[in-house]
């Protein structure tokens, strides 16, 4: 992409509807990482942290500041908390060594009648061909891991998934307006 183009943002989204209250679904999201882990495929997360350390990154060694409380700016393993709105959203920026910039976002929406939608969104702005190769190589792993995480979160809170997990195409809500001539 040309410098002015801003790059192509690669993204994937996964969601599940859980028969649970908002508070129930937020609790495991607020505890993610550190000693709690990621609820699914912790061995793969550990391996990703090890590979990151081998190439000079921070790895998983940082853990988290507090077991249940998150604040903007907190380190969380190889992530940085960019935004946290309890019972709504957690946005994490990858500080691991990757050929681009990566975000992981959790969104929670109350659907009424004790149903809650949990969404996981992965966004990646690749740097060059290596970045594109990285994204497409890891894509099948993301699908398996994110489906597994959604199922595991419902299991941890002992509430059933009533729809999903399923893949969906997230919408970017930000845009750029170019000046007219």
VEXSE-148290 format. One record per residue (C-alpha): residue in one letter; residue number from 1; x, y, z. Coordinates in steps of 0.05 Angstrom, whole numbers, plus 5000, padded with zeros to 4 digits. Layout:
N
R type seq    u    v    w
R    A NUM    X    Y    Z
...
This chain:
181
R type seq    u    v    w
R    X   1 5000 5000 5000
R    X   2 5022 5071 4988
R    X   3 5042 5111 5050
R    X   4 4979 5154 5046
R    X   5 4933 5093 5039
R    X   6 4941 5073 5112
R    X   7 4945 4999 5097
R    X   8 4894 4943 5094
R    X   9 4866 4922 5160
R    X  10 4857 4846 5164
R    X  11 4803 4825 5212
R    X  12 4763 4766 5236
R    X  13 4706 4763 5286
R    X  14 4675 4707 5326
R    X  15 4614 4709 5371
R    X  16 4569 4667 5414
R    X  17 4503 4680 5449
R    X  18 4504 4656 5520
R    X  19 4444 4646 5566
R    X  20 4474 4690 5620
R    X  21 4472 4759 5649
R    X  22 4522 4812 5628
R    X  23 4558 4808 5695
R    X  24 4569 4733 5688
R    X  25 4601 4740 5620
R    X  26 4644 4800 5639
R    X  27 4676 4765 5698
R    X  28 4721 4716 5659
R    X  29 4738 4771 5608
R    X  30 4762 4816 5665
R    X  31 4806 4760 5691
R    X  32 4838 4738 5625
R    X  33 4913 4728 5621
R    X  34 4963 4724 5677
R    X  35 4954 4663 5722
R    X  36 4883 4652 5695
R    X  37 4907 4642 5624
R    X  38 4863 4647 5563
R    X  39 4812 4592 5578
R    X  40 4831 4550 5518
R    X  41 4896 4525 5486
R    X  42 4939 4556 5541
R    X  43 4997 4514 5514
R    X  44 4993 4550 5448
R    X  45 4990 4618 5483
R    X  46 5052 4596 5524
R    X  47 5087 4575 5459
R    X  48 5070 4642 5427
R    X  49 5100 4677 5488
R    X  50 5163 4634 5484
R    X  51 5172 4649 5410
R    X  52 5163 4723 5426
R    X  53 5218 4720 5479
R    X  54 5264 4684 5431
R    X  55 5259 4742 5381
R    X  56 5268 4796 5435
R    X  57 5196 4808 5455
R    X  58 5165 4812 5524
R    X  59 5133 4743 5522
R    X  60 5081 4723 5574
R    X  61 5126 4737 5633
R    X  62 5093 4804 5651
R    X  63 5028 4774 5675
R    X  64 4980 4826 5699
R    X  65 4978 4880 5753
R    X  66 4915 4855 5788
R    X  67 4875 4790 5781
R    X  68 4807 4822 5767
R    X  69 4818 4896 5756
R    X  70 4840 4925 5689
R    X  71 4859 4997 5674
R    X  72 4878 5031 5609
R    X  73 4953 5026 5602
R    X  74 4960 4961 5641
R    X  75 5008 4908 5615
R    X  76 4972 4841 5607
R    X  77 5022 4787 5586
R    X  78 5044 4809 5516
R    X  79 4985 4857 5509
R    X  80 4972 4929 5531
R    X  81 4902 4950 5553
R    X  82 4880 5005 5505
R    X  83 4809 5011 5529
R    X  84 4766 4979 5582
R    X  85 4692 4992 5593
R    X  86 4668 4942 5646
R    X  87 4612 4897 5621
R    X  88 4620 4925 5551
R    X  89 4689 4922 5520
R    X  90 4762 4903 5529
R    X  91 4811 4925 5476
R    X  92 4882 4898 5476
R    X  93 4942 4920 5434
R    X  94 4995 4867 5420
R    X  95 5064 4885 5445
R    X  96 5093 4819 5420
R    X  97 5140 4820 5361
R    X  98 5095 4815 5299
R    X  99 5103 4840 5228
R    X 100 5049 4892 5237
R    X 101 5002 4918 5290
R    X 102 4951 4872 5324
R    X 103 4889 4884 5366
R    X 104 4846 4835 5404
R    X 105 4778 4860 5426
R    X 106 4723 4830 5469
R    X 107 4653 4861 5463
R    X 108 4593 4842 5506
R    X 109 4521 4861 5490
R    X 110 4460 4846 5532
R    X 111 4405 4818 5488
R    X 112 4353 4819 5544
R    X 113 4317 4759 5576
R    X 114 4384 4736 5607
R    X 115 4419 4729 5539
R    X 116 4486 4760 5525
R    X 117 4527 4763 5461
R    X 118 4602 4756 5469
R    X 119 4645 4777 5410
R    X 120 4719 4767 5398
R    X 121 4751 4810 5344
R    X 122 4821 4804 5318
R    X 123 4849 4861 5275
R    X 124 4917 4864 5243
R    X 125 4951 4918 5202
R    X 126 5006 4880 5166
R    X 127 5074 4909 5148
R    X 128 5091 4885 5079
R    X 129 5091 4815 5052
R    X 130 5115 4784 5118
R    X 131 5056 4814 5153
R    X 132 5007 4785 5102
R    X 133 5041 4717 5107
R    X 134 5038 4720 5183
R    X 135 4963 4736 5182
R    X 136 4944 4681 5133
R    X 137 4989 4629 5166
R    X 138 4957 4641 5235
R    X 139 4886 4650 5210
R    X 140 4865 4576 5217
R    X 141 4894 4575 5288
R    X 142 4856 4639 5306
R    X 143 4791 4606 5285
R    X 144 4802 4544 5327
R    X 145 4828 4582 5387
R    X 146 4774 4635 5387
R    X 147 4718 4583 5379
R    X 148 4750 4545 5437
R    X 149 4756 4607 5480
R    X 150 4682 4625 5470
R    X 151 4661 4554 5489
R    X 152 4708 4552 5549
R    X 153 4684 4619 5576
R    X 154 4612 4594 5576
R    X 155 4636 4531 5611
R    X 156 4674 4571 5664
R    X 157 4612 4610 5682
R    X 158 4569 4547 5676
R    X 159 4521 4579 5627
R    X 160 4501 4548 5560
R    X 161 4516 4575 5491
R    X 162 4449 4580 5455
R    X 163 4477 4605 5388
R    X 164 4547 4598 5358
R    X 165 4603 4602 5364
R    X 166 4603 4629 5294
R    X 167 4647 4671 5250
R    X 168 4622 4740 5228
R    X 169 4650 4799 5191
R    X 170 4662 4857 5238
R    X 171 4649 4928 5215
R    X 172 4700 4982 5225
R    X 173 4666 5043 5253
R    X 174 4722 5093 5239
R    X 175 4733 5125 5172
R    X 176 4775 5177 5139
R    X 177 4747 5233 5097
R    X 178 4793 5256 5042
R    X 179 4792 5330 5025
R    X 180 4755 5347 4960
R    X 181 4791 5383 4904
